[in-house]
Amino acid sequence: MKYMTGNEIRKAYLEFFKGKEHLPLHSFPLIPDNDPSLLLIGAGMAPLKPYFTGKLIPPSYRVTTSQKCIRTGDIDNVGRTARHHTFFEMLGNFSFGDYFKKEAIAWAWEFLTEVLQLDTDKLYVTVYPDDEEAYSYWHDMIGLSKDRIFKCKDNFWEIGEGPCGPDSEIFYDLGPERGCGKDTCTVGCDCDRYLEIWNLVFSQFNRTAEGEYKPLAKKNIDTGAGLERLASVIQKKESNFETDLIFPIIEKVRDICQGNYDDPQQKIAMKVIADHLRAITMMISDGILPSNEGRGYVLRRVLRRAVRFGRLLGIEQLFLSSLVDTVLTIMSDGYPELREHEALIKKVIETEEKQFSMTLVQGMELLDSLIAEASKTKTLSGSAVFKLYDTYGFPVELTEEMAGEKGISIDMDGFATAMKEQQDRARAARADVVAKVLTPDTTALNSAELIFDETATEAHLLMLGKDGQEVEAAHDGETVTIILDRTPFHAEGGGQMGDTGVISTASGRAVVTDTKVLPNGILYLIATVMEGYLKTDTIVSLAVDTERHLALARNHTATHLLHAALRRVLGNHVNQAGSLVTPERLRFDFTHFSPVTTDELYEVETLVNEEILKNIPVTLAEMSQAEAKEKGAMALFGEKYGDVVRVVSIGDFSCELCGGSHVHSTGIIGPFRIVSEAGTGTGVRRIEAITGKAALEKARQDAICLQEVAHILKTQSDGVVQRVQQLTAELKDKEHELQQLKKDAALSDMESLLAQQEQCGDVSILVAEVHCDSMDSLRELADALMDKQHQGVILLGMVHGDKVNFVCKVAKNDTKRGLHAGNIIKVAAQKAGGNGGGRPDMAQAGGKNTDNIAVALAAGKETIYHILK
């Protein structure tokens, strides 16, 4: 066995299978393409599912990849075991109806024993008990003895409906020193001695919804070999974390915290941070940004978890973004796109970590409060621990450690129950989402012969599909997918909605509600038959909704102008982070880390309108990705492109890769208006804008509104601003006068309030219901009374609307007598249906029961006397 780096193993794998006539494909993005059943890519075969079903023709019948994967189902095990990760790379070689078991087994063995030079005496395999064919290849062809081939019932791969079949796993014996020491220790033992390094899935059945296993006409091979696991074997490391793919990050963390990797708890924390940072970097690079839902929530959760484990190591400062350089040094050899997004990755991480640091402080305050409440029971409830975990991102370990310092345990069973309930809710929410290709089997169609032609008015109807099955005809009321030999309908993509329109023949008429595109480039229409019927192999008339199409084109071209203008005004760090192009408006999300000022928005809007007024031709050209890059075309963040790309150029102002519909020249767009700008998440801003008729209508409505306002203010339209400024100044003066009068009135009552003082020894006590118009006024009154009284206790309450408010103040010197404003006010507030607390010298609280204010104040007074006695 020769030493190889992780990067060398990846390269060797792809080169080996390229030599076996496989097409090497770069890793697909972590965001699934047109697959609603997946939140993130979690397996090497996941992006290739349409080819396994046989409904789409693959780019090659032999493919090999090193696929980026994210899994968070076992996130709590990360760092505690040798193999669990949130991010990992899956090496795969795939056959779509080409070779099968014989070749897959032979090549796996050849790569492991000849390329990686693993010791053949340390390799073992498992097979499905009924798979005599695979057993025979391992025994007769490879030459493995029977005692190194294990038959296991678990060796059958399936995930519900769809392709499935037996599988064969390859294990490597790490030696008895890594085992459990039992005489029965062998492949399948729970200890770490026998490590699975390869899995060959033989997809030869199709499982139906009824649970039947029908043989596939085209059998497939789906291979998975974990890069990190192979690296741990070849580099002779005890875990994946000690390999050169991860350990340099751990070393950097250790340097930052000046920690000890040999300490078990510190080791776990360092492993978690290193693992999570790889996931964070890859997700941001693929266009995922922190948010409170979906993929963005996964990113946010993983990032915050890394920060929390940094706190466990004593790292109080921002530190995650400083680790990105180490990740890029390790990973950019296989994923050069990481370097292109380096600045964005660091900025997103830094911004999110900074925001979470503030949230962490709030969580710590809540935890302190919960620990105080649990001082009697000595147990922190599982639901409270889960809230800290789910809402504030506190790891259970941190809660357990802090509670333990106070002699308080945590209810782990209750926490587990709350966690399971959340997982069940999430699972139920997605249970009905099934990934399926809406079109029937398209492999009989030659995509090269299917033409997109904006001028087409007739076409040959090649295929009708319903519920994923091909049909000969579609009748009144049925919704179907339609594939034509040529089409003027533009597909949904790049944020732009698909075209709509009408398809008609002598026998029927259908309304097209959407246009989409398959991964292999085939356009299909979604249409509902409104009259008669449609039939395959007929000539149909086509009518795109041209007014809607033009509105889409206006807004899409305007989006390109907006993107370019933002980069000129705000800087080249601006990148598209999402968009929506509808006939009515455009929405553009972009990377920027502060609100766009009014002046900046005006400058952006002016730049776009200037380019529109120039009536610049919009040119479309197809070329290779390399040519497009040389031309300076921007690839949009998170988008996936083929080898041949379409470049949309607007003079020297904008040049982007795009497959959407556009106007022929900018003048057709008409006026451009920005209607809003706001933040949507960490480092992402959103602009909404309108063009053409919508912009004209907006201008008309604004003019009417301005005239009405001018009429109300009794001035001319051009004098509205000056008149509003005058009235605002007058209003402020009046409000100031009113506030002063109220304050004077409240202070004038001070003498009568002070007359209500009671004495308990040498301590003055003032408890009273007062009338104030705000909580601020109540606090000011309490402060003024304490200034007069100088010592003792003041407890005031007021009814404000449908609520009760309380303020309590205790002179600094009197807090030494045991008087605590927070404890006093808590008793009072609880009598009024509320709760509260605060510092020893000052506290405020509220309640819902206004009828109980007198009872509440009396309870507070009683508490004061009880403390003093």
ABEGO torsion letter per residue (X at the ends): XBBBBAAAAAAAAAAAAAAAGBBBBBBBBABBBGBAABABBABAAAAAAAAAAGABBBABABBBBBBBBBBAAAAAABGABAABBABBBBBBBBBBGBBBAAAAAAAAAAAAAAAAGBBAAABBBBBBAABAAAAAAAAAAAGBBAAABBBBAABBBBBEBEBBEBBBBBBBBAEAAABAGBAABBBGBABAABBBABBBBBBABBBBAAGBBBBBABBBBBBBBBAAAAAAAAAGBABAAABAAAAAAAAAAAAAAGBBAABAAAAAAAAAAAAAAAAAAAAAAAGBBBBABEAAAAAAAAAAAAAAAAAAAGBABBAAAAAAAAAAAAAAAABAAAAAAAAAAAAAAAAAAAAAAAAAAAAAAAAAAAAAAAAAAGBBBAAAAAAAAAAAGBBAAAAAAAAAAAGBBBBAAAAAAAAAAAAAAAAAAAAABBBBBABBBAAABBAAABBBBAABABBBBABBBBGGBBBABBBBGBBBBBBBABBABBBBEGGBBBBBEBBBBAABBBBBABBBBBAAGBBBBBBBBABEBBBBGBBBBBBBBAAAAAAAAAAAAAAAAAAAAAAAAAEAABBBAEBBBBAABBBBBBBBABBBBAAAAAAAAAAAAAAAAAGBBBBBBBBBAAAAAAAGBBBBBGBBBBABBBBBBBEAABBBBBABBBBABAAAAEBBBBABBBBAEBGBBBBBBBBEAAAAAAAAAAAAAAAAAAAAAGBBAAAAAAAAAAAAAAAAAAAAAAAAAAAAAAAAAAAAAAAABBBBEABBBBBBBBBBABAAAAAAAAAAAAAAAGBEBBBBBBBBEABBBBBBBBBAAAAAAGBBAAAAAAAAAAAAGBBEEEBAABBBBBBABAAAAAAAAAAAAAAAAAAAX
